[in-house]
Amino acid sequence: MAGQPLNQPAEIPAELDRWNWGAFFLNWIWGIGNSTFIALLALIPVVNIIMIIVLGARGSRWAWQNRAWRDPEQFRKTQRNWAIA
């Protein structure tokens, strides 16, 4: 089954389900890059304060579910790059 993503959308490895600094700081840009379009709610005044915190807390889970990842290491490296940017 070449070309099939290894991740199951419903489950995220426990070591990856943690705070996501890239989602927190780059919120709506991170959302577009990770196909997590709910992050666009961060553009709405007042809602954005809540949404930024929610993205930090749930961002890794949503990114894992919304994109095809080869393995947890690829996911970890990609999210680390978002945090550095």
Secondary structure, 3 states (H helix, E strand, C coil): CCCCCCCCCCCCCHHHCCCCHHHHHCHHHHHHHCCCHHHHHHHCCCHHHHHHHHHHHHHHHHHHHHCCCCCHHHHHHHHHHHHHC
